[in-house]
């Protein structure tokens, strides 16, 4: 089974530590951004002192020369602050983009290590949502939110210090309001995080639904399901809005309450300061500078409260991404894998192999299967749907680990081999051809990236694909579209066969490789496959007589068990299930060949 992270929800501090830990490789750039931040914040703080001196020593003292001098000082401070702001903004935005890209890369790299069991239980659209919406949110937090909260923190601290120097008594009154500000942060912050995660989950569900319906658009339109799908989509959008409503409500309450407390505190302090000026205990310049810093401090608090709301939302995104990163594959990787022989011939042995899919742990997909496949042997596997034929392929490729028994390749247990080295011995041609949204050449080279153009063309010729490829607008450089939308079923299959031919691996796994071909092309491709299978171990899931009669051995499977083995003629004479299949599915083919 898939191992999930502990049920205990990680704290905001833990999630923040993980997120900002992504900045460690870029310490030098962080330092530049922080230095620029300190300079820009310091420049704006100096303006308060300039205001104080302008009022007390220039305006009230009626000193025009000082007023002119302070004008140039203010302009200089503004220019320095603007340049530092540019550097801070540039590098913080860059860091946000870089961290987001790193997280996407790490998550994608990790997903490629997970077994099909994970993807059988998780919708692709939901995973895509985590790549896009969640990482974009984290990018905003690191690039903009972090910059804002740090600048606001420096401004708040600097303002408090300068306020204290101007009037310790007024500063004391201001500090009384600080604990009051923390109350809504604590009360509403947790609510924002909870509802943010719920909202993002709903958005992910929308993404999954879009991915599913658009990928199956032919079926949707063929059955006239557009109206119902639109209704289902509208319902999911309503769920998104309902979840967002709760998040927005609590976040608005958080920001509004902090701003209200801050403004009331500043107004009260301003009134008290005015009394001190009237009594002569404080100069007008000192009060003006104090209020300037108080406004800066209030704005900083408002900024911090706004970013805290974003951070709580980002905590939900971080939690969802960490769920992916903490999901471990159930496939055990040996610390010191055994090496396969330099030349792998394809000796495969199964001993009492049983297997249960994680989604159906009560019913065995394979039940005590024992089978020996000799090197160079051509084995056909037949049986009804659900008999375990495709499961056998998945276990040989080690997409899943067996529940009991043992499987060996060249006498080495699959569990003791490097998974990458094991899978490098197989060339797979599935019944439903897999075509990627890239060029014809790239699709054929998928299993052998270093192949030359000449080798690609030779493989395409062997698969009877060269002629139709040359007829495409850009030949081997033609883009095939998502899932090969620009090709027919038979053309897709021939591309897949060319891929297997070019890979030139010792073991072939063919899941009825000619099923999508018309009669004329099937003949050519079968000839190519006959040549391809010479000297290779070939396992063929068969539905057609032509594939079976040429096999060295036929395996008949039913309900996860091997019920008979033999040649075509011997099984016709001895096995009722095989004979039934021959009569129902292959008799027409036999007659035509005869």
C-alpha positions as CSV (number, residue, x, y, z in Angstrom):
1,X,0.0,0.0,0.0
2,X,1.0,3.6,-0.5
3,X,2.7,5.2,2.6
4,X,1.2,8.5,3.4
5,X,2.6,11.2,5.8
6,X,1.6,11.1,9.4
7,X,-2.0,11.9,10.0
8,X,-1.0,14.8,12.3
9,X,-1.3,18.1,10.4
10,X,2.0,19.9,10.2
11,X,2.2,23.3,11.9
12,X,2.4,26.6,10.1
13,X,5.9,26.9,11.5
14,X,6.9,23.5,10.1
15,X,5.5,24.4,6.7
16,X,7.2,27.8,6.7
17,X,10.5,26.3,7.6
18,X,10.2,23.8,4.7
19,X,9.2,26.6,2.3
20,X,11.9,29.1,3.2
21,X,14.4,26.3,3.5
22,X,14.2,26.2,-0.3
23,X,16.0,29.6,-0.3
24,X,19.2,28.1,1.2
25,X,20.9,27.3,-2.2
26,X,20.5,31.0,-3.1
27,X,22.0,32.5,0.1
28,X,24.1,35.2,-1.8
29,X,21.0,36.5,-3.7
30,X,19.0,36.5,-0.5
31,X,21.7,38.5,1.2
32,X,21.7,41.1,-1.6
33,X,17.9,41.3,-1.4
34,X,18.1,41.7,2.4
35,X,20.7,44.4,2.2
36,X,18.6,46.3,-0.4
37,X,15.6,45.9,1.9
38,X,17.5,47.4,4.9
39,X,18.7,50.3,2.8
40,X,15.3,51.1,1.3
41,X,13.5,50.8,4.7
42,X,16.2,52.9,6.4
43,X,15.8,55.6,3.7
44,X,12.1,55.9,4.3
45,X,12.7,56.0,8.1
46,X,15.2,58.8,7.7
47,X,12.4,60.9,6.1
48,X,10.8,61.2,9.5
49,X,13.9,62.9,10.9
50,X,14.0,65.2,7.9
51,X,10.4,66.1,8.5
52,X,11.1,66.8,12.2
53,X,14.1,69.1,11.4
54,X,12.2,70.8,8.5
55,X,9.3,71.8,10.8
56,X,11.3,72.7,14.0
57,X,14.5,74.2,12.6
58,X,13.3,75.4,9.2
59,X,9.6,76.2,9.2
60,X,9.0,77.3,12.8
61,X,12.4,78.9,13.1
62,X,11.8,80.7,9.8
63,X,15.1,79.5,8.2
64,X,14.7,79.4,4.4
65,X,18.2,78.1,3.7
66,X,17.6,75.1,5.8
67,X,14.3,74.4,4.0
68,X,16.2,74.5,0.7
69,X,18.9,72.2,2.1
70,X,16.3,69.7,3.4
71,X,14.7,69.6,0.0
72,X,17.8,68.2,-1.6
73,X,18.3,65.8,1.4
74,X,14.8,64.4,0.9
75,X,15.4,64.0,-2.8
76,X,18.7,62.2,-2.2
77,X,17.0,59.9,0.4
78,X,14.2,59.2,-2.1
79,X,16.7,58.3,-4.9
80,X,18.7,55.9,-2.6
81,X,15.5,54.3,-1.4
82,X,14.1,53.9,-4.9
83,X,17.3,52.2,-6.2
84,X,17.4,49.9,-3.1
85,X,13.7,49.1,-3.7
86,X,14.5,48.1,-7.3
87,X,17.2,45.7,-6.2
88,X,15.0,44.3,-3.4
89,X,12.0,43.9,-5.7
90,X,14.0,42.3,-8.5
91,X,15.8,39.7,-6.5
92,X,12.8,38.8,-4.3
93,X,10.6,38.2,-7.4
94,X,13.5,36.2,-9.0
95,X,13.8,34.1,-5.8
96,X,10.0,33.4,-5.9
97,X,10.2,32.2,-9.5
98,X,13.3,30.1,-8.7
99,X,11.8,28.4,-5.6
100,X,8.6,27.7,-7.4
101,X,10.5,26.1,-10.3
102,X,12.6,24.0,-7.9
103,X,9.6,22.8,-6.0
104,X,7.9,21.8,-9.3
105,X,11.0,20.0,-10.4
106,X,11.4,18.2,-7.1
107,X,7.7,17.1,-7.0
108,X,7.8,16.0,-10.7
109,X,11.0,14.0,-10.1
110,X,9.4,12.4,-7.1
111,X,6.2,11.5,-8.9
112,X,8.2,9.7,-11.6
113,X,9.4,7.3,-8.9
114,X,5.9,6.4,-7.7
115,X,4.3,3.1,-8.9
116,X,1.1,2.8,-10.8
117,X,-0.7,2.1,-7.6
118,X,-0.4,5.8,-6.6
119,X,-1.8,7.0,-9.9
120,X,-4.6,4.4,-9.8
121,X,-5.8,6.1,-6.6
122,X,-5.1,9.8,-7.4
123,X,-6.7,11.8,-10.3
124,X,-4.2,13.3,-12.7
125,X,-6.0,16.6,-12.8
126,X,-5.6,17.0,-9.0
127,X,-1.8,16.4,-9.2
128,X,-1.6,19.0,-12.0
129,X,-3.5,21.5,-9.9
130,X,-0.8,21.1,-7.2
131,X,1.8,21.8,-9.8
132,X,0.1,24.9,-11.1
133,X,-2.1,26.6,-8.5
134,X,-0.2,25.6,-5.4
135,X,3.3,26.3,-6.7
136,X,2.1,29.7,-8.1
137,X,0.8,30.6,-4.7
138,X,4.1,29.7,-3.1
139,X,5.9,31.7,-5.7
140,X,3.8,34.8,-4.8
141,X,4.6,34.3,-1.1
142,X,8.3,34.0,-1.5
143,X,8.6,36.6,-4.2
144,X,6.2,39.2,-3.0
145,X,4.8,38.2,0.4
146,X,8.2,37.5,2.0
147,X,9.6,40.8,0.7
148,X,6.6,42.7,2.0
149,X,6.6,41.2,5.4
150,X,10.3,41.7,5.9
151,X,10.1,45.3,4.8
152,X,7.2,45.9,7.0
153,X,8.9,44.2,9.9
154,X,12.0,46.4,9.5
155,X,9.9,49.4,9.1
156,X,7.8,48.5,12.2
157,X,10.9,47.9,14.3
158,X,12.7,51.1,13.1
159,X,9.5,53.2,13.6
160,X,9.1,51.9,17.2
161,X,12.8,52.8,18.0
162,X,12.5,56.3,16.5
163,X,9.1,56.8,18.1
164,X,10.6,55.9,21.5
165,X,13.4,58.4,20.9
166,X,10.8,61.1,20.1
167,X,8.5,60.3,23.0
168,X,8.8,57.2,25.3
169,X,5.4,57.9,26.8
170,X,3.5,57.9,23.5
171,X,5.4,54.8,22.4
172,X,4.3,53.0,25.5
173,X,0.7,53.8,24.6
174,X,1.3,52.5,21.1
175,X,2.8,49.2,22.4
176,X,-0.4,48.6,24.5
177,X,-2.2,48.0,21.2
178,X,0.3,45.3,20.0
179,X,-1.2,42.4,22.1
180,X,-4.6,43.4,20.8
181,X,-3.4,43.0,17.2
182,X,-2.2,39.5,18.0
183,X,-5.7,38.3,19.0
184,X,-7.3,38.4,15.6
185,X,-4.1,36.9,14.0
186,X,-4.4,33.9,16.4
187,X,-8.2,33.6,16.2
188,X,-8.8,34.0,12.5
189,X,-5.4,32.9,11.1
190,X,-6.1,29.2,11.8
191,X,-9.5,29.5,10.2
192,X,-8.0,31.0,7.1
193,X,-5.5,28.2,6.7
194,X,-8.1,25.5,7.2
195,X,-10.5,26.9,4.7
196,X,-7.7,27.8,2.3
197,X,-6.7,24.1,2.0
198,X,-10.3,23.1,1.6
199,X,-10.7,25.7,-1.2
200,X,-7.6,24.5,-3.0
201,X,-8.9,20.9,-2.8
202,X,-12.1,22.0,-4.5
203,X,-10.1,23.8,-7.2
204,X,-8.0,20.6,-7.7
205,X,-11.3,18.7,-8.2
206,X,-12.3,21.1,-10.9
207,X,-9.0,20.6,-12.6
208,X,-9.3,16.9,-12.5
209,X,-12.8,17.0,-14.0
210,X,-11.6,19.3,-16.8
211,X,-8.7,17.0,-17.5
212,X,-11.0,13.9,-17.6
213,X,-13.7,15.3,-19.9
214,X,-11.4,17.1,-22.4
215,X,-9.2,14.0,-22.7
216,X,-12.3,11.9,-23.5
217,X,-14.0,14.6,-25.6
218,X,-14.9,12.1,-28.3
219,X,-16.9,10.0,-25.9
220,X,-18.5,13.1,-24.3
221,X,-19.7,14.4,-27.7
222,X,-20.6,11.0,-29.1
223,X,-23.0,10.3,-26.3
224,X,-24.4,13.9,-26.2
225,X,-23.1,14.4,-22.7
226,X,-22.1,18.0,-23.1
227,X,-25.1,19.4,-21.2
228,X,-24.8,17.1,-18.2
229,X,-21.1,17.6,-18.0
230,X,-21.6,21.4,-18.1
231,X,-24.1,21.0,-15.2
232,X,-21.6,18.8,-13.2
233,X,-18.9,21.4,-13.9
234,X,-21.2,24.3,-12.7
235,X,-21.9,22.3,-9.5
236,X,-18.1,21.9,-8.9
237,X,-17.6,25.7,-9.5
238,X,-20.3,26.3,-6.9
239,X,-18.5,24.1,-4.4
240,X,-15.3,26.1,-5.1
241,X,-17.2,29.4,-4.4
242,X,-18.7,28.0,-1.2
243,X,-15.3,27.0,0.0
244,X,-13.8,30.3,-1.1
245,X,-16.6,32.2,0.7
246,X,-15.5,30.8,4.1
247,X,-11.9,31.6,3.4
248,X,-12.5,35.1,2.2
249,X,-14.9,35.9,5.1
250,X,-12.3,35.0,7.8
251,X,-9.5,36.6,5.9
252,X,-11.5,39.8,5.6
253,X,-12.3,39.7,9.3
254,X,-8.6,39.2,10.0
255,X,-7.4,42.2,8.0
256,X,-10.3,44.5,9.0
257,X,-9.9,43.8,12.7
258,X,-6.1,44.5,12.6
259,X,-6.6,47.7,10.6
260,X,-9.3,48.8,13.0
261,X,-7.2,48.2,16.1
262,X,-4.2,50.0,14.4
263,X,-6.1,53.1,13.3
264,X,-7.9,53.5,16.6
265,X,-4.6,53.2,18.4
266,X,-3.0,55.8,16.2
267,X,-5.9,58.2,16.5
268,X,-5.9,57.9,20.3
269,X,-2.1,58.4,20.5
270,X,-2.4,61.4,18.1
271,X,-5.0,63.0,20.4
272,X,-2.8,62.4,23.4
273,X,0.3,63.8,21.6
274,X,-1.6,66.9,20.7
275,X,-2.3,67.5,24.4
276,X,1.4,67.2,25.1
277,X,2.2,69.8,22.4
278,X,-0.3,72.2,23.8
279,X,1.2,71.8,27.2
280,X,4.7,72.4,25.9
281,X,6.0,68.9,26.8
282,X,6.5,68.0,23.1
283,X,7.4,70.1,20.0
284,X,5.3,70.2,16.9
285,X,8.1,68.7,14.9
286,X,8.6,65.9,17.3
287,X,4.8,65.1,17.2
288,X,4.8,65.3,13.4
289,X,7.7,62.9,13.2
290,X,6.2,60.6,15.8
291,X,2.9,60.5,13.9
292,X,4.8,59.9,10.7
293,X,6.5,56.9,12.3
294,X,3.2,55.8,13.8
295,X,1.5,55.8,10.4
296,X,4.5,53.9,9.0
297,X,4.2,51.4,11.9
298,X,0.4,51.1,11.4
299,X,0.9,50.5,7.7
300,X,3.5,47.9,8.5
301,X,1.2,46.1,10.8
302,X,-1.6,46.2,8.1
303,X,0.9,44.8,5.6
304,X,2.0,42.1,7.9
305,X,-1.6,41.1,8.7
306,X,-2.4,41.0,4.9
307,X,0.6,38.8,4.3
308,X,-0.3,36.6,7.3
309,X,-3.5,35.8,5.5
310,X,-1.5,34.9,2.4
311,X,0.9,32.8,4.4
312,X,-2.0,30.9,6.0
313,X,-3.3,30.2,2.4
314,X,0.2,29.2,1.4
315,X,0.4,26.8,4.3
316,X,-2.5,24.9,2.8
317,X,-0.6,24.8,-0.6
318,X,2.6,23.7,1.2
319,X,0.7,21.0,3.0
320,X,-0.7,19.6,-0.2
321,X,2.7,19.6,-1.9
322,X,4.3,18.0,1.1
323,X,1.7,15.2,0.9
324,X,3.0,14.5,-2.6
325,X,6.7,14.7,-1.6
326,X,6.1,12.5,1.5
327,X,4.2,9.8,-0.4
328,X,6.5,6.9,-0.8
329,X,6.4,4.1,-3.4
330,X,5.7,0.7,-2.0
331,X,8.4,-0.8,-4.3
332,X,11.4,-1.7,-2.3
333,X,14.7,-0.6,-3.8
334,X,17.7,-2.7,-2.9
335,X,20.6,-0.8,-1.4
336,X,23.1,-3.0,-3.3
337,X,21.3,-4.3,-6.3
338,X,22.5,-7.5,-8.1
339,X,23.9,-7.1,-11.6
340,X,22.4,-8.8,-14.5
341,X,24.7,-10.7,-16.9
342,X,26.3,-8.6,-19.6
343,X,24.1,-10.4,-22.1
344,X,20.5,-10.9,-21.0
345,X,18.8,-13.7,-22.9
346,X,15.4,-13.7,-21.2
347,X,15.2,-16.7,-18.9
348,X,12.1,-15.9,-16.7
349,X,10.9,-18.0,-13.8
350,X,7.7,-17.6,-11.7
351,X,7.2,-19.7,-8.6
352,X,3.8,-19.7,-6.8
353,X,3.3,-16.1,-7.6
354,X,0.2,-14.5,-6.0
355,X,-0.7,-10.8,-6.3
356,X,-3.5,-8.6,-4.9
357,X,-4.1,-5.1,-6.3
358,X,-4.2,-2.4,-3.5
359,X,-7.6,-1.4,-4.6
360,X,-9.0,-5.0,-4.4
361,X,-7.1,-6.7,-1.5
362,X,-9.6,-9.4,-1.1
363,X,-9.4,-10.9,-4.6
364,X,-6.2,-12.2,-6.1
365,X,-5.3,-11.0,-9.5
366,X,-2.8,-13.9,-9.8
367,X,-3.2,-17.0,-7.7
368,X,-0.1,-19.2,-7.1
369,X,1.1,-18.9,-10.7
370,X,4.2,-21.0,-11.7
371,X,5.7,-20.5,-15.1
372,X,9.1,-21.0,-16.7
373,X,9.9,-19.0,-19.9
374,X,13.1,-20.1,-21.6
375,X,15.4,-17.7,-23.5
376,X,14.3,-17.1,-27.0
377,X,10.9,-18.7,-26.5
378,X,7.8,-17.2,-28.0
379,X,4.9,-17.6,-25.5
380,X,1.3,-16.6,-26.2
381,X,-1.0,-15.8,-23.2
382,X,-4.8,-16.1,-23.7
383,X,-7.8,-16.0,-21.5
384,X,-10.9,-13.9,-20.8
385,X,-10.8,-10.3,-19.4
386,X,-9.7,-10.3,-15.8
387,X,-7.8,-13.5,-16.2
388,X,-4.5,-11.9,-15.1
389,X,-2.7,-11.5,-18.5
390,X,-1.9,-7.8,-18.2
391,X,-1.2,-8.2,-14.5
392,X,1.6,-10.6,-15.4
393,X,3.2,-8.0,-17.7
394,X,3.0,-5.4,-14.9
395,X,4.7,-7.7,-12.4
396,X,7.5,-8.6,-14.9
397,X,8.1,-4.9,-15.3
398,X,7.9,-4.5,-11.5
399,X,5.2,-1.9,-11.6
400,X,4.0,-3.7,-8.5
401,X,5.6,-6.1,-6.0
402,X,4.2,-9.5,-5.8
403,X,2.3,-10.5,-2.6
404,X,3.9,-13.9,-2.3
405,X,6.1,-16.3,-4.3
406,X,9.0,-15.3,-6.5
407,X,10.0,-14.0,-9.9
408,X,13.5,-14.3,-11.3
409,X,15.2,-13.0,-14.5
410,X,18.4,-14.9,-15.4
411,X,18.2,-16.5,-11.9
412,X,18.1,-13.1,-10.1
413,X,15.1,-12.2,-8.1
414,X,13.4,-9.1,-9.5
415,X,13.3,-7.6,-6.0
416,X,17.2,-7.7,-5.9
417,X,17.7,-5.9,-9.2
418,X,17.9,-2.2,-10.0
419,X,14.4,-1.3,-11.2
420,X,15.9,0.8,-14.0
421,X,18.2,-2.0,-15.2
422,X,15.3,-4.5,-15.0
423,X,13.0,-2.4,-17.1
424,X,15.8,-1.7,-19.6
425,X,15.5,-5.4,-20.7
426,X,11.9,-5.0,-21.9
427,X,10.3,-3.5,-25.0
428,X,6.6,-3.0,-24.5
429,X,3.9,-2.6,-27.1
430,X,0.6,-2.1,-25.4
431,X,-2.8,-2.7,-27.0
432,X,-3.6,1.0,-26.7
433,X,-0.7,2.7,-28.2
434,X,0.9,5.5,-26.3
435,X,1.8,8.5,-28.4
436,X,3.4,11.7,-26.9
437,X,2.7,15.2,-28.0
438,X,6.0,15.6,-29.8
439,X,7.5,14.7,-33.2
440,X,7.4,11.4,-34.9
441,X,11.1,11.1,-34.5
442,X,11.0,11.8,-30.8
443,X,8.2,9.2,-30.3
444,X,10.2,6.4,-32.1
445,X,13.4,7.4,-30.2
446,X,11.5,7.3,-26.8
447,X,13.2,4.1,-25.8
448,X,16.6,4.9,-27.3
449,X,17.3,8.6,-27.2
450,X,20.8,8.3,-28.7
451,X,19.6,6.6,-31.9
452,X,20.6,8.2,-35.2
453,X,18.1,9.4,-37.8
454,X,19.0,6.5,-40.1
455,X,18.3,4.0,-37.3
456,X,14.9,5.7,-36.7
457,X,14.0,5.4,-40.4
458,X,15.1,1.8,-40.5
459,X,12.9,1.0,-37.5
460,X,10.0,2.8,-39.1
461,X,10.5,0.8,-42.3
462,X,10.5,-2.4,-40.4
463,X,7.2,-1.4,-38.7
464,X,5.7,-0.5,-42.1
465,X,5.4,3.1,-40.9
466,X,7.9,4.9,-43.2
467,X,5.5,5.6,-46.1
468,X,2.7,7.3,-44.1
469,X,5.3,9.2,-42.0
470,X,6.9,10.6,-45.2
471,X,3.4,11.7,-46.3
472,X,3.0,13.8,-43.2
473,X,3.5,17.6,-43.6
474,X,7.0,17.6,-42.0
475,X,7.8,13.9,-42.3
476,X,9.7,12.6,-39.2
477,X,9.6,16.1,-37.7
478,X,5.8,16.3,-37.8
479,X,4.1,17.0,-34.4
480,X,1.6,14.3,-33.6
481,X,-0.6,16.3,-31.1
482,X,-1.8,15.3,-27.7
483,X,-2.1,11.5,-27.5
484,X,-1.4,11.2,-31.2
485,X,-4.7,13.0,-32.2
486,X,-3.3,13.5,-35.7
487,X,-2.9,9.7,-36.4
488,X,-5.3,6.9,-37.0
489,X,-5.3,3.9,-34.7
490,X,-3.3,1.8,-37.0
491,X,-0.7,4.5,-37.5
492,X,-0.3,4.9,-33.8
493,X,0.3,1.2,-33.4
494,X,3.0,1.2,-36.1
495,X,4.8,4.1,-34.4
496,X,4.7,2.1,-31.1
497,X,6.0,-1.0,-32.9
498,X,8.8,1.1,-34.5
499,X,9.7,2.3,-31.0
500,X,10.0,-1.3,-29.8
501,X,12.1,-2.3,-32.8
502,X,14.5,0.6,-32.3
503,X,14.8,-0.1,-28.6
504,X,16.2,-3.6,-29.5
505,X,15.8,-5.2,-26.1
506,X,16.0,-8.9,-25.3
507,X,12.5,-9.4,-24.0
508,X,9.4,-8.3,-25.9
509,X,6.0,-7.7,-24.2
510,X,3.4,-7.5,-26.9
511,X,-0.2,-6.8,-25.9
512,X,-1.9,-7.8,-29.2
513,X,0.4,-5.4,-31.1
514,X,-1.5,-5.8,-34.4
515,X,-5.0,-5.3,-33.0
516,X,-5.5,-1.8,-34.4
517,X,-4.3,-2.5,-37.9
518,X,-6.3,-3.2,-41.0
519,X,-5.9,-6.5,-42.8
520,X,-3.3,-5.3,-45.3
521,X,-1.1,-3.5,-42.8
522,X,-1.4,-6.3,-40.3
523,X,0.3,-8.7,-42.7
524,X,3.3,-6.4,-43.2
525,X,3.6,-5.6,-39.5
526,X,3.4,-9.3,-38.5
527,X,6.2,-10.0,-40.9
528,X,8.2,-7.2,-39.2
529,X,7.4,-8.6,-35.7
530,X,8.4,-12.1,-36.9
531,X,11.8,-10.7,-37.8
532,X,12.0,-8.7,-34.6
533,X,11.2,-11.7,-32.4
534,X,14.0,-13.8,-33.8
535,X,16.5,-14.5,-31.0
536,X,14.4,-12.7,-28.4
537,X,12.1,-13.9,-25.6
538,X,8.6,-12.8,-26.6
539,X,5.5,-12.8,-24.5
540,X,2.3,-12.0,-26.4
541,X,-1.1,-11.4,-25.0
542,X,-3.1,-12.8,-27.8
543,X,-6.6,-12.4,-29.1
544,X,-6.2,-13.6,-32.7
545,X,-5.5,-17.0,-34.0
546,X,-2.6,-15.9,-36.2
547,X,-0.6,-14.9,-33.2
548,X,-1.3,-18.1,-31.3
549,X,-0.6,-20.7,-33.9
550,X,3.0,-19.4,-34.4
551,X,3.8,-19.5,-30.7
552,X,6.2,-22.1,-29.2
553,X,3.8,-22.4,-26.2
554,X,0.4,-21.1,-25.3
555,X,-0.6,-20.3,-21.7
556,X,-4.3,-20.3,-21.0
557,X,-5.3,-18.2,-17.9
558,X,-8.6,-17.9,-16.0
559,X,-9.4,-16.2,-12.7
560,X,-5.7,-15.4,-12.1
561,X,-4.5,-19.0,-12.6
562,X,-2.8,-20.9,-15.4
563,X,-5.3,-23.6,-16.3
564,X,-3.5,-25.1,-19.3
565,X,-0.4,-24.9,-21.4
566,X,0.5,-26.4,-24.7
567,X,0.5,-25.9,-28.5
568,X,-2.5,-24.7,-30.5
569,X,-3.4,-28.2,-31.7
570,X,-2.9,-29.9,-28.3
571,X,-5.0,-27.3,-26.5
572,X,-7.8,-27.6,-29.1
573,X,-7.9,-31.3,-28.3
574,X,-7.5,-31.1,-24.5
575,X,-8.9,-27.8,-23.1
576,X,-12.5,-26.8,-23.2
577,X,-11.8,-23.1,-22.5
578,X,-9.3,-22.8,-25.2
579,X,-11.5,-24.6,-27.6
580,X,-14.4,-22.2,-26.8
581,X,-12.2,-19.2,-27.5
582,X,-11.1,-20.8,-30.8
583,X,-14.7,-21.3,-31.8
584,X,-15.9,-17.9,-30.7
585,X,-13.1,-15.6,-31.7
586,X,-10.7,-17.3,-34.1
587,X,-12.6,-19.7,-36.3
588,X,-13.2,-17.0,-39.0
589,X,-9.5,-16.2,-39.0
590,X,-8.6,-19.9,-39.3
591,X,-10.9,-20.3,-42.2
592,X,-9.5,-17.3,-44.0
593,X,-5.9,-18.5,-43.5
594,X,-6.8,-22.0,-44.7
